[in-house]
Amino acid sequence: MATRKLKNFEFAGLQNAEAGSVDALHTFNAFETPNGFVFLVSGSSQPVEEAQQVGSIINERIRYYLENEVLADPKEAVRNALVYANGFIFEKRRKEPEFTPGEASVLCLLVRDEKVYYAWMGDVSLYLYTGKRRFTLTWPLETAAEHDAESEQKQMLFLGAHQLAEPAVCDKALVPVDNDMLFMATGSGWQSLREKAFCGVLADSMPSHTKVQRLVKIVTEQEPDRPVAAQLIAFYNLAQNERSFVAGKSAPVKSVIEKIQSKIEDKPKSTLVKSLLIAIGIIILGYMFWDIFLNNPQRPVNVEISRTAVEEADSLALDTIEAAPERAAQATLPADVEYVVRSGDTWGSIYRQYEVCSWFIRNHPSNAGRFDADDNPVFNTTLVIPVKYSASSRLNPSYYREFTTDKVGNACQNVNETFKRRADQKLVSPH
């Protein structure tokens, strides 16, 4: 797209739709909402039917949320938009087996009052260019460790992979100054682009859309069919004179670690010293064995104890025996609590507060008729939360282990009337 200029910034975007087989896999968008001006890049590794292009669906859902849900906190707004889009993709994949989003990613920026708020999921990149240096603002977002037979590894968290996934959100708002630029794109291969080459393109006086084209061309030269969507935002006419941002986290550089390890392994060892150390170790082990099992510095002495002394010791022992303390009284169950549904609440946000599976809330007698047609919470409705089924050790200290996700399931799929009846029996008589 051509460069578009607004009051405090200009921007341009590009997706390499000319790449034949990867047409429209990755997309970008920019639009105004009541929450502020929004920039998006999104995409998927999976080609699907044209009517179900994953990137377009993600952009459409995020736009729908930000145009209809106005929040006072922009950081919360951009986070909730991704939570909503993630839940939509998850449910669509569950209800429509032919819909395969693959590894879906999204990066969302929200500009309000000359400040930038951002959140992301999946494989994306965001950089700040200050006129002299490039700063990375994102990092790979990973799920909990996945255990297998041979190793423990972390997997990247993609959109729609988990129902209650939590996106990564900026620690605080980015405050740019005049001439600062933000470059956002799908994929993490941009890190391989040398900082000097990256800054050289952005420092040039060419238009913003030409800069985006130049960067995309450099990165995709080796992989011309690689899907890419990118946007560049350049700021000007800003009131603030002091920049503020939080740089992204980074993992240890493996090449440096491997280099140090190889130096340690390649260090020459003296054969004589090695043999001497082995001999000393054998001597120490031999001495320990002799001292523990063979050496007896004192000869055994037979000591006879009179019958009177034995009877006296037994009587003293009986006098000191105390009655065993009675079993502590059964812990009391926590009482139900009431919660008023706020704007933007989902089952995921309510679970994060109380850690109670949505099935228990939806099937509580006091909550009958308080949900919409899809059994989702309704704004400004009072719900009764049965925290005796909570997996939180703070809210349900005695029985929280009975309701962890490994028992109820990540999406409450293990919970039904039979599960509840067994749980109630444990709560009444846990022993």
ABEGO torsion letter per residue (X at the ends): XBBBBBAABBBBBBBBAAAGAABGABBBBBBBBAAEBBBBBBEBABBBBAAABAAAAAAAAAAAAAAABBBABAAAAAAAAAAAAAAAAAAAAAABAABBAEBBBBBBBBBBGGBBBBBBBEBBBBBBBAGABBBBABBBBBBBBBBBAABBBBBBBBBGABAABBBBBBABBBBBBBGBBBBBBBEAAAAABBAAAAAAAAABABBAAAAAAAAAAAAAAABAABBBBBBBBBBBGBABABBBBBBBBBBBBAAAAAAAAAAAAABBBBAAAAAAAAAAAAAAAAAAAAAAAABBABBBBBBBBBAAAAAAAAAAAAAABBBBBBBBBBBBBBBBBBBBBBBGBBAAAAAAAAGBBAAAAAABAAABGABBAAGBBBBGBBBBBBAAABABAAABAAAAAAABAAAAEAAGAABBAAAAAAAAAAAABAX
